[in-house]
Amino acid sequence: MDASDPDAAHPVTGLDEVVHQRVRLGILTIVHEGRRVDFGYLRTQLDLTGGNLSKHLSVLEEAGLIEVEKGYEGKRARTWITLTAAGATALAEEIGRLKQLIARVETPPG
């Protein structure tokens, strides 16, 4: 680590508050893996109430990171979540920053 370089920002400064929050990071990761994910599946996987999940989905949707599609499957109302291109980019950048942090922790001092 070069402490003499004032322009070398610590990777933690690049973490995105919208993405980094535990539940929202989980949502983005699960949706990335599944491509199009049902609301109920997310609720179960993340062990959340419907209201809590809805609030987090609203934050991500307002940020343009996901799209929420409401419709029907047969007579049953369904809600599906997909990742936008901006969401995929934000997730990749967040994971990159986390990898940088991990590397700093795993690198022996000296």
Contacts in CASP RR format, 6 or more apart in sequence:
PFRMAT RR
TARGET T0000
AUTHOR 0000-0000-0000
METHOD contacts of the structure
MODEL  1
MDASDPDAAHPVTGLDEVVHQRVRLGILTIVHEGRRVDFGYLRTQLDLTG
GNLSKHLSVLEEAGLIEVEKGYEGKRARTWITLTAAGATALAEEIGRLKQ
LIARVETPPG
1 104 0 8 1.000
2 8 0 8 1.000
11 97 0 8 1.000
11 100 0 8 1.000
11 101 0 8 1.000
11 104 0 8 1.000
12 97 0 8 1.000
12 101 0 8 1.000
14 97 0 8 1.000
15 94 0 8 1.000
15 97 0 8 1.000
15 98 0 8 1.000
16 90 0 8 1.000
16 93 0 8 1.000
16 94 0 8 1.000
18 24 0 8 1.000
18 59 0 8 1.000
18 60 0 8 1.000
18 63 0 8 1.000
18 65 0 8 1.000
18 90 0 8 1.000
19 25 0 8 1.000
19 28 0 8 1.000
19 65 0 8 1.000
19 90 0 8 1.000
19 91 0 8 1.000
19 94 0 8 1.000
20 94 0 8 1.000
21 56 0 8 1.000
23 46 0 8 1.000
23 48 0 8 1.000
23 52 0 8 1.000
23 53 0 8 1.000
23 56 0 8 1.000
24 56 0 8 1.000
24 59 0 8 1.000
24 60 0 8 1.000
25 91 0 8 1.000
25 94 0 8 1.000
26 46 0 8 1.000
27 42 0 8 1.000
27 46 0 8 1.000
27 53 0 8 1.000
27 56 0 8 1.000
27 57 0 8 1.000
27 60 0 8 1.000
27 66 0 8 1.000
27 81 0 8 1.000
28 60 0 8 1.000
28 65 0 8 1.000
28 66 0 8 1.000
28 83 0 8 1.000
28 87 0 8 1.000
28 90 0 8 1.000
28 91 0 8 1.000
28 94 0 8 1.000
29 91 0 8 1.000
30 37 0 8 1.000
30 41 0 8 1.000
30 42 0 8 1.000
30 45 0 8 1.000
30 46 0 8 1.000
31 37 0 8 1.000
31 42 0 8 1.000
31 66 0 8 1.000
31 81 0 8 1.000
31 82 0 8 1.000
31 83 0 8 1.000
32 83 0 8 1.000
32 88 0 8 1.000
32 91 0 8 1.000
35 82 0 8 1.000
35 83 0 8 1.000
36 80 0 8 1.000
36 81 0 8 1.000
36 82 0 8 1.000
37 80 0 8 1.000
37 81 0 8 1.000
37 82 0 8 1.000
38 78 0 8 1.000
38 79 0 8 1.000
38 80 0 8 1.000
38 81 0 8 1.000
39 50 0 8 1.000
39 53 0 8 1.000
39 57 0 8 1.000
39 78 0 8 1.000
39 79 0 8 1.000
39 80 0 8 1.000
39 81 0 8 1.000
40 79 0 8 1.000
42 48 0 8 1.000
42 53 0 8 1.000
42 81 0 8 1.000
43 49 0 8 1.000
43 50 0 8 1.000
43 53 0 8 1.000
46 53 0 8 1.000
48 56 0 8 1.000
57 66 0 8 1.000
57 68 0 8 1.000
57 81 0 8 1.000
60 66 0 8 1.000
61 67 0 8 1.000
61 68 0 8 1.000
63 86 0 8 1.000
63 90 0 8 1.000
64 84 0 8 1.000
64 86 0 8 1.000
64 87 0 8 1.000
65 83 0 8 1.000
65 84 0 8 1.000
65 86 0 8 1.000
65 87 0 8 1.000
65 90 0 8 1.000
65 91 0 8 1.000
66 81 0 8 1.000
66 82 0 8 1.000
66 83 0 8 1.000
66 84 0 8 1.000
66 87 0 8 1.000
67 81 0 8 1.000
67 82 0 8 1.000
67 83 0 8 1.000
67 84 0 8 1.000
68 79 0 8 1.000
68 80 0 8 1.000
68 81 0 8 1.000
69 79 0 8 1.000
69 80 0 8 1.000
69 81 0 8 1.000
69 82 0 8 1.000
70 77 0 8 1.000
70 78 0 8 1.000
70 79 0 8 1.000
71 77 0 8 1.000
71 78 0 8 1.000
71 79 0 8 1.000
71 80 0 8 1.000
72 78 0 8 1.000
83 91 0 8 1.000
END
